[in-house]
């Protein structure tokens, strides 16, 4: 539902990035960048990003260290 609110009907991610990457979707625009927090557990990461962006409405899906290998 949050993706729909961001302007996306479908999100397909294929393959593997050469380095850790995050996907940022806002107002129907998609960007990617290197994330902070690589190698950290998931439990505090969403709140850290919400605080960093000063936006408590940001929604985050994390794969954690298991998905980084």
PQR file of N, CA, C, O and H, with PARSE charges and radii, in Angstrom:
ATOM      1  N   UNK A   1       0.818  -1.174   0.000 -0.4000 1.5000
ATOM      2  CA  UNK A   1       0.000   0.000   0.000 -0.0000 2.0000
ATOM      3  C   UNK A   1       0.876   1.256   0.000  0.5500 1.7000
ATOM      4  O   UNK A   1       0.560   2.239  -0.671 -0.5500 1.4000
ATOM      5  N   UNK A   2       1.967   1.219   0.748 -0.4000 1.5000
ATOM      6  CA  UNK A   2       2.846   2.384   0.816 -0.0000 2.0000
ATOM      7  C   UNK A   2       3.479   2.684  -0.544  0.5500 1.7000
ATOM      8  O   UNK A   2       3.670   3.848  -0.896 -0.5500 1.4000
ATOM      9  H   UNK A   2       2.224   0.421   1.293  0.4000 1.0000
ATOM     10  N   UNK A   3       3.806   1.631  -1.313 -0.4000 1.5000
ATOM     11  CA  UNK A   3       4.352   1.856  -2.650 -0.0000 2.0000
ATOM     12  C   UNK A   3       3.333   2.557  -3.539  0.5500 1.7000
ATOM     13  O   UNK A   3       3.696   3.450  -4.305 -0.5500 1.4000
ATOM     14  H   UNK A   3       3.651   0.685  -1.027  0.4000 1.0000
ATOM     15  N   UNK A   4       2.099   2.178  -3.451 -0.4000 1.5000
ATOM     16  CA  UNK A   4       1.038   2.811  -4.231 -0.0000 2.0000
ATOM     17  C   UNK A   4       0.939   4.286  -3.869  0.5500 1.7000
ATOM     18  O   UNK A   4       0.804   5.134  -4.752 -0.5500 1.4000
ATOM     19  H   UNK A   4       1.804   1.453  -2.828  0.4000 1.0000
ATOM     20  N   UNK A   5       1.006   4.596  -2.590 -0.4000 1.5000
ATOM     21  CA  UNK A   5       0.962   5.993  -2.153 -0.0000 2.0000
ATOM     22  C   UNK A   5       2.169   6.775  -2.676  0.5500 1.7000
ATOM     23  O   UNK A   5       2.082   7.985  -2.883 -0.5500 1.4000
ATOM     24  H   UNK A   5       1.116   3.907  -1.873  0.4000 1.0000
ATOM     25  N   UNK A   6       3.298   6.083  -2.890 -0.4000 1.5000
ATOM     26  CA  UNK A   6       4.507   6.729  -3.409 -0.0000 2.0000
ATOM     27  C   UNK A   6       4.468   6.869  -4.925  0.5500 1.7000
ATOM     28  O   UNK A   6       5.388   7.429  -5.521 -0.5500 1.4000
ATOM     29  H   UNK A   6       3.369   5.100  -2.721  0.4000 1.0000
ATOM     30  N   UNK A   7       3.410   6.366  -5.552 -0.4000 1.5000
ATOM     31  CA  UNK A   7       3.268   6.518  -6.992 -0.0000 2.0000
ATOM     32  C   UNK A   7       3.694   5.314  -7.799  0.5500 1.7000
ATOM     33  O   UNK A   7       3.829   5.419  -9.018 -0.5500 1.4000
ATOM     34  H   UNK A   7       2.662   5.911  -5.068  0.4000 1.0000
ATOM     35  N   UNK A   8       3.912   4.165  -7.163 -0.4000 1.5000
ATOM     36  CA  UNK A   8       4.342   2.953  -7.869 -0.0000 2.0000
ATOM     37  C   UNK A   8       3.228   1.925  -7.888  0.5500 1.7000
ATOM     38  O   UNK A   8       2.628   1.624  -6.855 -0.5500 1.4000
ATOM     39  H   UNK A   8       3.802   4.080  -6.173  0.4000 1.0000
ATOM     40  N   UNK A   9       2.955   1.385  -9.073 -0.4000 1.5000
ATOM     41  CA  UNK A   9       2.000   0.289  -9.187 -0.0000 2.0000
ATOM     42  C   UNK A   9       2.703  -1.048  -9.016  0.5500 1.7000
ATOM     43  O   UNK A   9       2.133  -1.991  -8.467 -0.5500 1.4000
ATOM     44  H   UNK A   9       3.442   1.629  -9.912  0.4000 1.0000
ATOM     45  N   UNK A  10       3.949  -1.130  -9.489 -0.4000 1.5000
ATOM     46  CA  UNK A  10       4.718  -2.374  -9.447 -0.0000 2.0000
ATOM     47  C   UNK A  10       6.178  -2.030  -9.171  0.5500 1.7000
ATOM     48  O   UNK A  10       6.692  -1.027  -9.667 -0.5500 1.4000
ATOM     49  H   UNK A  10       4.413  -0.364  -9.935  0.4000 1.0000
ATOM     50  N   UNK A  11       6.837  -2.861  -8.384 -0.4000 1.5000
ATOM     51  CA  UNK A  11       8.270  -2.714  -8.157 -0.0000 2.0000
ATOM     52  C   UNK A  11       8.919  -4.064  -8.403  0.5500 1.7000
ATOM     53  O   UNK A  11       8.630  -5.036  -7.706 -0.5500 1.4000
ATOM     54  H   UNK A  11       6.420  -3.675  -7.981  0.4000 1.0000
ATOM     55  N   UNK A  12       9.790  -4.120  -9.391 -0.4000 1.5000
ATOM     56  CA  UNK A  12      10.513  -5.354  -9.701 -0.0000 2.0000
ATOM     57  C   UNK A  12      12.000  -5.064  -9.565  0.5500 1.7000
ATOM     58  O   UNK A  12      12.525  -4.156 -10.210 -0.5500 1.4000
ATOM     59  H   UNK A  12      10.024  -3.330  -9.958  0.4000 1.0000
ATOM     60  N   UNK A  13      12.668  -5.831  -8.732 -0.4000 1.5000
ATOM     61  CA  UNK A  13      14.115  -5.703  -8.565 -0.0000 2.0000
ATOM     62  C   UNK A  13      14.721  -7.016  -9.012  0.5500 1.7000
ATOM     63  O   UNK A  13      14.402  -8.072  -8.466 -0.5500 1.4000
ATOM     64  H   UNK A  13      12.242  -6.569  -8.208  0.4000 1.0000
ATOM     65  N   UNK A  14      15.596  -6.952 -10.006 -0.4000 1.5000
ATOM     66  CA  UNK A  14      16.225  -8.161 -10.539 -0.0000 2.0000
ATOM     67  C   UNK A  14      17.733  -8.066 -10.399  0.5500 1.7000
ATOM     68  O   UNK A  14      18.306  -6.976 -10.389 -0.5500 1.4000
ATOM     69  H   UNK A  14      15.854  -6.094 -10.450  0.4000 1.0000
ATOM     70  N   UNK A  15      18.360  -9.218 -10.291 -0.4000 1.5000
ATOM     71  CA  UNK A  15      19.816  -9.276 -10.258 -0.0000 2.0000
ATOM     72  C   UNK A  15      20.388  -8.895  -8.915  0.5500 1.7000
ATOM     73  O   UNK A  15      19.691  -8.866  -7.901 -0.5500 1.4000
ATOM     74  H   UNK A  15      17.895 -10.103 -10.298  0.4000 1.0000
ATOM     75  N   UNK A  16      21.668  -8.606  -8.931 -0.4000 1.5000
ATOM     76  CA  UNK A  16      22.406  -8.293  -7.711 -0.0000 2.0000
ATOM     77  C   UNK A  16      23.225  -7.032  -7.941  0.5500 1.7000
ATOM     78  O   UNK A  16      23.920  -6.911  -8.949 -0.5500 1.4000
ATOM     79  H   UNK A  16      22.235  -8.630  -9.755  0.4000 1.0000
ATOM     80  N   UNK A  17      23.143  -6.103  -7.013 -0.4000 1.5000
ATOM     81  CA  UNK A  17      23.935  -4.883  -7.101 -0.0000 2.0000
ATOM     82  C   UNK A  17      25.406  -5.211  -6.843  0.5500 1.7000
ATOM     83  O   UNK A  17      25.722  -6.150  -6.112 -0.5500 1.4000
ATOM     84  H   UNK A  17      22.579  -6.202  -6.193  0.4000 1.0000
ATOM     85  N   UNK A  18      26.287  -4.438  -7.441 -0.4000 1.5000
ATOM     86  CA  UNK A  18      27.722  -4.658  -7.242 -0.0000 2.0000
ATOM     87  C   UNK A  18      28.163  -4.302  -5.837  0.5500 1.7000
ATOM     88  O   UNK A  18      29.154  -4.837  -5.340 -0.5500 1.4000
ATOM     89  H   UNK A  18      26.030  -3.675  -8.034  0.4000 1.0000
ATOM     90  N   UNK A  19      27.436  -3.404  -5.194 -0.4000 1.5000
ATOM     91  CA  UNK A  19      27.735  -3.003  -3.818 -0.0000 2.0000
ATOM     92  C   UNK A  19      26.411  -2.804  -3.093  0.5500 1.7000
ATOM     93  O   UNK A  19      25.372  -2.693  -3.743 -0.5500 1.4000
ATOM     94  H   UNK A  19      26.631  -2.969  -5.597  0.4000 1.0000
ATOM     95  N   UNK A  20      26.422  -2.756  -1.769 -0.4000 1.5000
ATOM     96  CA  UNK A  20      25.167  -2.529  -1.041 -0.0000 2.0000
ATOM     97  C   UNK A  20      24.476  -1.267  -1.546  0.5500 1.7000
ATOM     98  O   UNK A  20      25.114  -0.237  -1.764 -0.5500 1.4000
ATOM     99  H   UNK A  20      27.267  -2.847  -1.241  0.4000 1.0000
ATOM    100  N   UNK A  21      23.180  -1.366  -1.723 -0.4000 1.5000
ATOM    101  CA  UNK A  21      22.404  -0.290  -2.334 -0.0000 2.0000
ATOM    102  C   UNK A  21      21.047  -0.190  -1.667  0.5500 1.7000
ATOM    103  O   UNK A  21      20.488  -1.192  -1.222 -0.5500 1.4000
ATOM    104  H   UNK A  21      22.662  -2.203  -1.546  0.4000 1.0000
ATOM    105  N   UNK A  22      20.519   1.018  -1.600 -0.4000 1.5000
ATOM    106  CA  UNK A  22      19.125   1.149  -1.205 -0.0000 2.0000
ATOM    107  C   UNK A  22      18.353   1.802  -2.334  0.5500 1.7000
ATOM    108  O   UNK A  22      18.918   2.520  -3.159 -0.5500 1.4000
ATOM    109  H   UNK A  22      20.972   1.833  -1.962  0.4000 1.0000
ATOM    110  N   UNK A  23      17.074   1.547  -2.361 -0.4000 1.5000
ATOM    111  CA  UNK A  23      16.183   2.116  -3.368 -0.0000 2.0000
ATOM    112  C   UNK A  23      15.282   3.112  -2.653  0.5500 1.7000
ATOM    113  O   UNK A  23      14.627   2.772  -1.668 -0.5500 1.4000
ATOM    114  H   UNK A  23      16.615   0.964  -1.691  0.4000 1.0000
ATOM    115  N   UNK A  24      15.253   4.330  -3.147 -0.4000 1.5000
ATOM    116  CA  UNK A  24      14.449   5.398  -2.560 -0.0000 2.0000
ATOM    117  C   UNK A  24      13.345   5.744  -3.552  0.5500 1.7000
ATOM    118  O   UNK A  24      13.630   6.093  -4.697 -0.5500 1.4000
ATOM    119  H   UNK A  24      15.785   4.607  -3.947  0.4000 1.0000
ATOM    120  N   UNK A  25      12.103   5.652  -3.128 -0.4000 1.5000
ATOM    121  CA  UNK A  25      10.963   5.955  -3.986 -0.0000 2.0000
ATOM    122  C   UNK A  25      10.176   7.083  -3.332  0.5500 1.7000
ATOM    123  O   UNK A  25       9.734   6.970  -2.189 -0.5500 1.4000
ATOM    124  H   UNK A  25      11.871   5.369  -2.198  0.4000 1.0000
ATOM    125  N   UNK A  26      10.010   8.171  -4.075 -0.4000 1.5000
ATOM    126  CA  UNK A  26       9.233   9.297  -3.551 -0.0000 2.0000
ATOM    127  C   UNK A  26       8.573  10.019  -4.714  0.5500 1.7000
ATOM    128  O   UNK A  26       9.223  10.368  -5.699 -0.5500 1.4000
ATOM    129  H   UNK A  26      10.369   8.263  -5.004  0.4000 1.0000
ATOM    130  N   UNK A  27       7.291  10.233  -4.585 -0.4000 1.5000
ATOM    131  CA  UNK A  27       6.521  10.947  -5.603 -0.0000 2.0000
ATOM    132  C   UNK A  27       6.696  10.335  -6.988  0.5500 1.7000
ATOM    133  O   UNK A  27       6.793  11.054  -7.982 -0.5500 1.4000
ATOM    134  H   UNK A  27       6.763   9.949  -3.785  0.4000 1.0000
ATOM    135  N   UNK A  28       6.736   9.004  -7.050 -0.4000 1.5000
ATOM    136  CA  UNK A  28       6.833   8.305  -8.321 -0.0000 2.0000
ATOM    137  C   UNK A  28       8.220   8.270  -8.932  0.5500 1.7000
ATOM    138  O   UNK A  28       8.400   7.721 -10.019 -0.5500 1.4000
ATOM    139  H   UNK A  28       6.657   8.420  -6.243  0.4000 1.0000
ATOM    140  N   UNK A  29       9.202   8.845  -8.258 -0.4000 1.5000
ATOM    141  CA  UNK A  29      10.582   8.841  -8.763 -0.0000 2.0000
ATOM    142  C   UNK A  29      11.391   7.824  -7.978  0.5500 1.7000
ATOM    143  O   UNK A  29      11.249   7.705  -6.762 -0.5500 1.4000
ATOM    144  H   UNK A  29       9.056   9.291  -7.375  0.4000 1.0000
ATOM    145  N   UNK A  30      12.250   7.087  -8.692 -0.4000 1.5000
ATOM    146  CA  UNK A  30      13.065   6.043  -8.080 -0.0000 2.0000
ATOM    147  C   UNK A  30      14.531   6.427  -8.177  0.5500 1.7000
ATOM    148  O   UNK A  30      15.019   6.800  -9.244 -0.5500 1.4000
ATOM    149  H   UNK A  30      12.366   7.184  -9.681  0.4000 1.0000
ATOM    150  N   UNK A  31      15.228   6.333  -7.050 -0.4000 1.5000
ATOM    151  CA  UNK A  31      16.667   6.604  -7.004 -0.0000 2.0000
ATOM    152  C   UNK A  31      17.330   5.477  -6.233  0.5500 1.7000
ATOM    153  O   UNK A  31      16.677   4.772  -5.463 -0.5500 1.4000
ATOM    154  H   UNK A  31      14.832   6.030  -6.183  0.4000 1.0000
ATOM    155  N   UNK A  32      18.625   5.308  -6.439 -0.4000 1.5000
ATOM    156  CA  UNK A  32      19.373   4.341  -5.632 -0.0000 2.0000
ATOM    157  C   UNK A  32      20.666   4.995  -5.173  0.5500 1.7000
ATOM    158  O   UNK A  32      21.184   5.904  -5.820 -0.5500 1.4000
ATOM    159  H   UNK A  32      19.155   5.881  -7.064  0.4000 1.0000
ATOM    160  N   UNK A  33      21.171   4.520  -4.057 -0.4000 1.5000
ATOM    161  CA  UNK A  33      22.392   5.065  -3.474 -0.0000 2.0000
ATOM    162  C   UNK A  33      22.986   4.053  -2.516  0.5500 1.7000
ATOM    163  O   UNK A  33      22.344   3.062  -2.168 -0.5500 1.4000
ATOM    164  H   UNK A  33      20.749   3.782  -3.531  0.4000 1.0000
ATOM    165  N   UNK A  34      24.218   4.306  -2.090 -0.4000 1.5000
ATOM    166  CA  UNK A  34      24.859   3.444  -1.096 -0.0000 2.0000
ATOM    167  C   UNK A  34      24.281   3.768   0.274  0.5500 1.7000
ATOM    168  O   UNK A  34      24.187   4.939   0.643 -0.5500 1.4000
ATOM    169  H   UNK A  34      24.740   5.111  -2.373  0.4000 1.0000
ATOM    170  N   UNK A  35      23.894   2.753   1.028 -0.4000 1.5000
ATOM    171  CA  UNK A  35      23.263   2.998   2.328 -0.0000 2.0000
ATOM    172  C   UNK A  35      24.262   3.157   3.461  0.5500 1.7000
ATOM    173  O   UNK A  35      25.410   2.720   3.371 -0.5500 1.4000
ATOM    174  H   UNK A  35      23.970   1.802   0.728  0.4000 1.0000
ATOM    175  N   UNK A  36      23.804   3.782   4.513 -0.4000 1.5000
ATOM    176  CA  UNK A  36      24.510   3.731   5.793 -0.0000 2.0000
ATOM    177  C   UNK A  36      23.942   2.518   6.509  0.5500 1.7000
ATOM    178  O   UNK A  36      22.826   2.098   6.203 -0.5500 1.4000
ATOM    179  H   UNK A  36      22.872   4.136   4.586  0.4000 1.0000
ATOM    180  N   UNK A  37      24.658   1.958   7.432 -0.4000 1.5000
ATOM    181  CA  UNK A  37      24.111   0.864   8.220 -0.0000 2.0000
ATOM    182  C   UNK A  37      24.389  -0.510   7.652  0.5500 1.7000
ATOM    183  O   UNK A  37      23.801  -1.492   8.105 -0.5500 1.4000
ATOM    184  H   UNK A  37      25.565   2.299   7.681  0.4000 1.0000
ATOM    185  N   UNK A  38      25.276  -0.603   6.666 -0.4000 1.5000
ATOM    186  CA  UNK A  38      25.605  -1.916   6.119 -0.0000 2.0000
ATOM    187  C   UNK A  38      26.260  -2.747   7.212  0.5500 1.7000
ATOM    188  O   UNK A  38      27.142  -2.264   7.922 -0.5500 1.4000
ATOM    189  H   UNK A  38      25.754   0.195   6.298  0.4000 1.0000
ATOM    190  N   UNK A  39      25.831  -3.990   7.344 -0.4000 1.5000
ATOM    191  CA  UNK A  39      26.392  -4.888   8.344 -0.0000 2.0000
ATOM    192  C   UNK A  39      25.726  -4.795   9.704  0.5500 1.7000
ATOM    193  O   UNK A  39      26.128  -5.491  10.637 -0.5500 1.4000
ATOM    194  H   UNK A  39      25.115  -4.382   6.767  0.4000 1.0000
ATOM    195  N   UNK A  40      24.714  -3.946   9.835 -0.4000 1.5000
ATOM    196  CA  UNK A  40      24.022  -3.789  11.105 -0.0000 2.0000
ATOM    197  C   UNK A  40      22.734  -4.605  11.111  0.5500 1.7000
ATOM    198  O   UNK A  40      22.183  -4.931  10.059 -0.5500 1.4000
ATOM    199  H   UNK A  40      24.387  -3.380   9.078  0.4000 1.0000
ATOM    200  N   UNK A  41      22.277  -4.922  12.290 -0.4000 1.5000
ATOM    201  CA  UNK A  41      21.008  -5.634  12.431 -0.0000 2.0000
ATOM    202  C   UNK A  41      19.850  -4.717  12.036  0.5500 1.7000
ATOM    203  O   UNK A  41      19.998  -3.495  11.993 -0.5500 1.4000
ATOM    204  H   UNK A  41      22.725  -4.657  13.144  0.4000 1.0000
ATOM    205  N   UNK A  42      18.708  -5.317  11.753 -0.4000 1.5000
ATOM    206  CA  UNK A  42      17.544  -4.553  11.292 -0.0000 2.0000
ATOM    207  C   UNK A  42      16.818  -3.781  12.378  0.5500 1.7000
ATOM    208  O   UNK A  42      16.192  -2.762  12.084 -0.5500 1.4000
ATOM    209  H   UNK A  42      18.588  -6.309  11.788  0.4000 1.0000
ATOM    210  N   UNK A  43      16.880  -4.235  13.629 -0.4000 1.5000
ATOM    211  CA  UNK A  43      15.955  -3.729  14.644 -0.0000 2.0000
ATOM    212  C   UNK A  43      16.003  -2.209  14.839  0.5500 1.7000
ATOM    213  O   UNK A  43      14.964  -1.628  15.153 -0.5500 1.4000
ATOM    214  H   UNK A  43      17.388  -5.062  13.868  0.4000 1.0000
ATOM    215  N   UNK A  44      17.112  -1.550  14.677 -0.4000 1.5000
ATOM    216  CA  UNK A  44      17.166  -0.096  14.870 -0.0000 2.0000
ATOM    217  C   UNK A  44      17.259   0.698  13.590  0.5500 1.7000
ATOM    218  O   UNK A  44      17.149   1.924  13.611 -0.5500 1.4000
ATOM    219  H   UNK A  44      17.956  -2.023  14.421  0.4000 1.0000
ATOM    220  N   UNK A  45      17.461   0.023  12.481 -0.4000 1.5000
ATOM    221  CA  UNK A  45      17.718   0.703  11.216 -0.0000 2.0000
ATOM    222  C   UNK A  45      16.570   1.589  10.743  0.5500 1.7000
ATOM    223  O   UNK A  45      16.825   2.737  10.379 -0.5500 1.4000
ATOM    224  H   UNK A  45      17.550  -0.973  12.464  0.4000 1.0000
ATOM    225  N   UNK A  46      15.323   1.127  10.726 -0.4000 1.5000
ATOM    226  CA  UNK A  46      14.244   2.013  10.270 -0.0000 2.0000
ATOM    227  C   UNK A  46      14.154   3.306  11.078  0.5500 1.7000
ATOM    228  O   UNK A  46      14.034   4.383  10.495 -0.5500 1.4000
ATOM    229  H   UNK A  46      15.116   0.194  11.021  0.4000 1.0000
ATOM    230  N   UNK A  47      14.210   3.221  12.385 -0.4000 1.5000
ATOM    231  CA  UNK A  47      14.128   4.427  13.217 -0.0000 2.0000
ATOM    232  C   UNK A  47      15.321   5.340  12.961  0.5500 1.7000
ATOM    233  O   UNK A  47      15.167   6.561  12.942 -0.5500 1.4000
ATOM    234  H   UNK A  47      14.307   2.346  12.858  0.4000 1.0000
ATOM    235  N   UNK A  48      16.503   4.772  12.764 -0.4000 1.5000
ATOM    236  CA  UNK A  48      17.689   5.572  12.467 -0.0000 2.0000
ATOM    237  C   UNK A  48      17.480   6.375  11.188  0.5500 1.7000
ATOM    238  O   UNK A  48      17.792   7.565  11.140 -0.5500 1.4000
ATOM    239  H   UNK A  48      16.628   3.779  12.779  0.4000 1.0000
ATOM    240  N   UNK A  49      16.955   5.727  10.155 -0.4000 1.5000
ATOM    241  CA  UNK A  49      16.729   6.415   8.884 -0.0000 2.0000
ATOM    242  C   UNK A  49      15.618   7.458   9.004  0.5500 1.7000
ATOM    243  O   UNK A  49      15.722   8.544   8.433 -0.5500 1.4000
ATOM    244  H   UNK A  49      16.702   4.761  10.194  0.4000 1.0000
ATOM    245  N   UNK A  50      14.570   7.139   9.735 -0.4000 1.5000
ATOM    246  CA  UNK A  50      13.500   8.113   9.928 -0.0000 2.0000
ATOM    247  C   UNK A  50      14.027   9.356  10.633  0.5500 1.7000
ATOM    248  O   UNK A  50      13.673  10.476  10.267 -0.5500 1.4000
ATOM    249  H   UNK A  50      14.485   6.257  10.199  0.4000 1.0000
ATOM    250  N   UNK A  51      14.866   9.163  11.638 -0.4000 1.5000
ATOM    251  CA  UNK A  51      15.440  10.294  12.367 -0.0000 2.0000
ATOM    252  C   UNK A  51      16.410  11.082  11.489  0.5500 1.7000
ATOM    253  O   UNK A  51      16.414  12.313  11.510 -0.5500 1.4000
ATOM    254  H   UNK A  51      15.153   8.252  11.935  0.4000 1.0000
ATOM    255  N   UNK A  52      17.227  10.371  10.722 -0.4000 1.5000
ATOM    256  CA  UNK A  52      18.195  11.022   9.839 -0.0000 2.0000
ATOM    257  C   UNK A  52      17.476  11.891   8.793  0.5500 1.7000
ATOM    258  O   UNK A  52      17.932  12.988   8.470 -0.5500 1.4000
ATOM    259  H   UNK A  52      17.224   9.371  10.706  0.4000 1.0000
ATOM    260  N   UNK A  53      16.365  11.395   8.276 -0.4000 1.5000
ATOM    261  CA  UNK A  53      15.604  12.116   7.259 -0.0000 2.0000
ATOM    262  C   UNK A  53      14.616  13.109   7.868  0.5500 1.7000
ATOM    263  O   UNK A  53      13.968  13.874   7.153 -0.5500 1.4000
ATOM    264  H   UNK A  53      15.995  10.504   8.539  0.4000 1.0000
ATOM    265  N   UNK A  54      14.510  13.086   9.196 -0.4000 1.5000
ATOM    266  CA  UNK A  54      13.569  13.943   9.919 -0.0000 2.0000
ATOM    267  C   UNK A  54      12.149  13.766   9.381  0.5500 1.7000
ATOM    268  O   UNK A  54      11.413  14.735   9.196 -0.5500 1.4000
ATOM    269  H   UNK A  54      15.037  12.465   9.777  0.4000 1.0000
ATOM    270  N   UNK A  55      11.782  12.500   9.135 -0.4000 1.5000
ATOM    271  CA  UNK A  55      10.461  12.188   8.591 -0.0000 2.0000
ATOM    272  C   UNK A  55       9.995  10.854   9.158  0.5500 1.7000
ATOM    273  O   UNK A  55      10.472   9.799   8.742 -0.5500 1.4000
ATOM    274  H   UNK A  55      12.380  11.713   9.286  0.4000 1.0000
ATOM    275  N   UNK A  56       9.070  10.897  10.101 -0.4000 1.5000
ATOM    276  CA  UNK A  56       8.574   9.671  10.728 -0.0000 2.0000
ATOM    277  C   UNK A  56       7.598   8.911   9.838  0.5500 1.7000
ATOM    278  O   UNK A  56       7.169   7.814  10.195 -0.5500 1.4000
ATOM    279  H   UNK A  56       8.682  11.755  10.440  0.4000 1.0000
ATOM    280  N   UNK A  57       7.240   9.475   8.684 -0.4000 1.5000
ATOM    281  CA  UNK A  57       6.339   8.803   7.756 -0.0000 2.0000
ATOM    282  C   UNK A  57       7.069   7.934   6.743  0.5500 1.7000
ATOM    283  O   UNK A  57       6.427   7.240   5.954 -0.5500 1.4000
ATOM    284  H   UNK A  57       7.589  10.367   8.394  0.4000 1.0000
ATOM    285  N   UNK A  58       8.397   7.957   6.750 -0.4000 1.5000
ATOM    286  CA  UNK A  58       9.183   7.123   5.844 -0.0000 2.0000
ATOM    287  C   UNK A  58       8.963   5.660   6.207  0.5500 1.7000
ATOM    288  O   UNK A  58       8.982   5.308   7.386 -0.5500 1.4000
ATOM    289  H   UNK A  58       8.918   8.521   7.391  0.4000 1.0000
ATOM    290  N   UNK A  59       8.757   4.810   5.217 -0.4000 1.5000
ATOM    291  CA  UNK A  59       8.597   3.372   5.430 -0.0000 2.0000
ATOM    292  C   UNK A  59       9.814   2.666   4.874  0.5500 1.7000
ATOM    293  O   UNK A  59      10.292   2.999   3.790 -0.5500 1.4000
ATOM    294  H   UNK A  59       8.742   5.097   4.259  0.4000 1.0000
ATOM    295  N   UNK A  60      10.317   1.691   5.613 -0.4000 1.5000
ATOM    296  CA  UNK A  60      11.573   1.040   5.264 -0.0000 2.0000
ATOM    297  C   UNK A  60      11.414  -0.475   5.315  0.5500 1.7000
ATOM    298  O   UNK A  60      10.852  -1.019   6.265 -0.5500 1.4000
ATOM    299  H   UNK A  60       9.929   1.420   6.494  0.4000 1.0000
ATOM    300  N   UNK A  61      11.904  -1.135   4.303 -0.4000 1.5000
ATOM    301  CA  UNK A  61      11.981  -2.602   4.279 -0.0000 2.0000
ATOM    302  C   UNK A  61      13.461  -2.959   4.239  0.5500 1.7000
ATOM    303  O   UNK A  61      14.178  -2.525   3.337 -0.5500 1.4000
ATOM    304  H   UNK A  61      12.360  -0.693   3.531  0.4000 1.0000
ATOM    305  N   UNK A  62      13.923  -3.739   5.199 -0.4000 1.5000
ATOM    306  CA  UNK A  62      15.345  -4.074   5.327 -0.0000 2.0000
ATOM    307  C   UNK A  62      15.558  -5.559   5.084  0.5500 1.7000
ATOM    308  O   UNK A  62      14.716  -6.379   5.450 -0.5500 1.4000
ATOM    309  H   UNK A  62      13.340  -4.092   5.932  0.4000 1.0000
ATOM    310  N   UNK A  63      16.674  -5.905   4.472 -0.4000 1.5000
ATOM    311  CA  UNK A  63      16.988  -7.322   4.298 -0.0000 2.0000
ATOM    312  C   UNK A  63      17.980  -7.809   5.339  0.5500 1.7000
ATOM    313  O   UNK A  63      18.057  -9.010   5.597 -0.5500 1.4000
ATOM    314  H   UNK A  63      17.358  -5.239   4.175  0.4000 1.0000
ATOM    315  N   UNK A  64      18.743  -6.902   5.945 -0.4000 1.5000
ATOM    316  CA  UNK A  64      19.667  -7.261   7.011 -0.0000 2.0000
ATOM    317  C   UNK A  64      20.920  -7.948   6.513  0.5500 1.7000
ATOM    318  O   UNK A  64      21.099  -8.135   5.310 -0.5500 1.4000
ATOM    319  H   UNK A  64      18.681  -5.926   5.736  0.4000 1.0000
ATOM    320  N   UNK A  65      21.805  -8.331   7.457 -0.4000 1.5000
ATOM    321  CA  UNK A  65      23.098  -8.918   7.109 -0.0000 2.0000
ATOM    322  C   UNK A  65      22.994 -10.186   6.280  0.5500 1.7000
ATOM    323  O   UNK A  65      23.869 -10.445   5.453 -0.5500 1.4000
ATOM    324  H   UNK A  65      21.660  -8.179   8.435  0.4000 1.0000
ATOM    325  N   UNK A  66      21.955 -10.979   6.473 -0.4000 1.5000
ATOM    326  CA  UNK A  66      21.826 -12.226   5.699 -0.0000 2.0000
ATOM    327  C   UNK A  66      21.681 -11.949   4.206  0.5500 1.7000
ATOM    328  O   UNK A  66      22.139 -12.741   3.383 -0.5500 1.4000
ATOM    329  H   UNK A  66      21.245 -10.768   7.144  0.4000 1.0000
ATOM    330  N   UNK A  67      21.056 -10.849   3.858 -0.4000 1.5000
ATOM    331  CA  UNK A  67      20.871 -10.502   2.455 -0.0000 2.0000
ATOM    332  C   UNK A  67      22.036  -9.731   1.868  0.5500 1.7000
ATOM    333  O   UNK A  67      22.042  -9.440   0.672 -0.5500 1.4000
ATOM    334  H   UNK A  67      20.684 -10.206   4.527  0.4000 1.0000
ATOM    335  N   UNK A  68      23.018  -9.397   2.682 -0.4000 1.5000
ATOM    336  CA  UNK A  68      24.156  -8.626   2.213 -0.0000 2.0000
ATOM    337  C   UNK A  68      25.278  -9.489   1.676  0.5500 1.7000
ATOM    338  O   UNK A  68      26.253  -8.969   1.134 -0.5500 1.4000
ATOM    339  H   UNK A  68      23.014  -9.634   3.654  0.4000 1.0000
ATOM    340  N   UNK A  69      25.158 -10.792   1.817 -0.4000 1.5000
ATOM    341  CA  UNK A  69      26.247 -11.657   1.356 -0.0000 2.0000
ATOM    342  C   UNK A  69      26.042 -12.130  -0.042  0.5500 1.7000
ATOM    343  O   UNK A  69      26.873 -12.867  -0.572 -0.5500 1.4000
ATOM    344  H   UNK A  69      24.366 -11.214   2.257  0.4000 1.0000
TER
END
